[in-house]
Amino acid sequence: MPVFQFNPPERFIAGTVGQPGERTFFLQAVGEGRITSVVLEKAQVEALAGRIEELLEEVHRRFGAPPGDETAPEDDGPLEQPIEQDFRVGTLALAWDAEAARVIIEAQELDESGPDELVEDEDEEDEELEVFAEEAPAHRDVLRVYLTPGEARSFAGRALKVVSAGRPDCPLCGRPLDPAGHICARQNGYRPDRLV
């Protein structure tokens, strides 16, 4: 299965297609005349952005300010066209390459045979934040992107904006408000996803 590698990408962003409540979330890498677009869940985008911030804090704690830590220009542009899904993401992995001073983001294709997740691990002996094997899984497609710390921070900021641009939450029950109507458990006690 192919590994879509971008080292470095011309552009790497999180974006959506569709209206709030019906959005499809994408990670998109652009470089060398190629566009790779992978579909993932909103929660995965949010978790990835949060983990990037945690990783960069840990890098600062262990190694000090790495080169390339200057904040990259904000990219608020739309996804590149045409948007063609290369695969659906199952597992996300994140690593710090201390030699190259790069954040490595890896999105692996969803494996229908078992659970997928956001992988995080720290190898204290090697003083590196490695969380995935160098070899891609033989049966899954992989998107691997190398970013400077500033580019990673810029990616995380945009990703969080994309996540928060959806439907607002109900101030009473916390569930998303729907323009077609909203059944609030706090107002009438009925909640269709919880049966007693």
N, C-alpha and C positions, 0 to 999 in steps of 0.2 A: 504494500500500500504506500502511496506517496507521502513524502514529508514536504509540506509547503513551508520553506524556510525563508525568512526575511532578515538579513543581517547586513546593514540596517534596513528598515523599511523607509520608503519615502513618506508613508502615512500609515498610522495604525490607530483606529478609532472604534468606539462602540456606538451603534446607532440603531434606529428602529424604522420599521415600515408599518403603516397602518395607524388607525385612530386609537386614542387611549381606551384601554379595555380590550382591544383587539390587536395590540401591537405584536410584531415579531421582532425579537432582538437579534442583532448581528454583531460579530466582531469582524472587522474588515482590515486586511493588510494590503498595501499597494506598494509595488516596487518593481523595477526592471521590466516595465510593460505588462506586469501581471497584476490581477486583482483576485484575492482569495477572500471569500465571504462565508462565514460559518454561523449557523443558527444556534442560539442558546437561550436559556431561561432568564427572566428578569433577576431572579435570586442569584444566579450564577454571576451575572454582571456586577451586582452589588457586592457579592462576596469577594470577587476578584479585585475590585477597586479598594475595598477595605484591607485585604491582605497585602496589596502593593504598598499601602501606607504603612502597615505594620512592618513589612520587610525593610523598607527604607529607614524606618526608625531604628530597627535592629542593626542595619549596616552602619548607621551613624554611631550607634552605641559601641559597636565592636571595632570599627575601622576609622572612624572620623568621617569628615565630609569627603566623599569620593569625587574624582574628576567627572565633569559633565553633570554636576548637581544643579546647575543653573536652571531655573524654570524655563521650559520650552514655550514657544508661542502657543497660545490657545487656538485649537482647531475646532471651530463651530460649524464647519461646512457639512453639507449632506453627504450621505454615503455615495461612493462612486457608482456610476451606472455602467453597464447593466449589473443588477444585483442578482447573481445566480448562486444558489446555495451549493457549496462544495460538500458539506456534511453537517450533521447535527452534533453538537458538542456533548460529551458525556463527562469526561474528566478534565479538569483544569489543573495545571501544575505551575509552580512559580519557583524561580531559583535566582541566586546572585552569583555571577561569575566575577570573582575578585580580581583575576588577572586582567580581564578586559574591562572591568568596572561597568558591567551591563546587567540589567534585569532581564531575565529570560522568562517569557510567558509561553506556555505550551498548552494548546487545546487539542485533546484527543477525541476522536470520533466516538460517539455513543456505542457502547458494547451491549448488545441486546441480551447477552447471556448472564450479566450480573450488574450489581449496583455501581454507579459511577459517582465521583465526588471531587471536591477541591482538595488536592493533596498538599499537605504541608508537613515539613520535617526539618530538623536542624541537626547537622552533624558537628558536634562540639569539637571532636578531635581534629578535623580538617580545617577548622576555622572558616568554612564555607557554608553557605546556606543552599545546599543541593537538595532538590526534592524530586528529581526524576532521573531516570537512567538516560544515558546519552543515546542509546539505541531506541528507536520508536517501536511500539508494539507491532509485530508483523502483520496482524490482521486488522489494523485500524489506520485510518488517515490521521495525519497530525499537522497542525499549524504551529510553527515555532517562530517566535519573534524576539529579537534582541533590541533592547531600548536603553538609552542612557538614563540615569536616575531622573533627570529633569523631564525627559520624554515620558517616562513611566508615571511621574507625578501628574503631568498634564493629561495623560490618558485617563488616570484614575479620577481626576476632577471632572472631565467631560462625562465619564461613565456614570458618576453619581448624579450629574445634571440630567442625563438621559433617563435614568431610573426615576428621579423625582418629578419628571415632566408628565407623568401619567395622571390617572384619575386621583383627585384628592380623597383623603380618608375621611370617613364620618367622624365628627368630633365626639360622638357618644360611644360607638361600638368599635371604631378603628378599621372597619371594613371599607373597601373602596366604594365611593359614591358612583352610582350609575345614572346617566342622564335619563334612562328609560324607567327608573324607579329604584328604590332602595328599601329593603325590609330591615329595619334596625332592631336588633335584639334588645336593646336597652329601652326602646319605646313600647314594644308590645310583647316582649318575651319570646317571640318565635324566632328560631334559628334553624333553617332547613338542613344544615350540615351536621347538626347534633340532635340525634334522636335518643330519648331516654328509654 
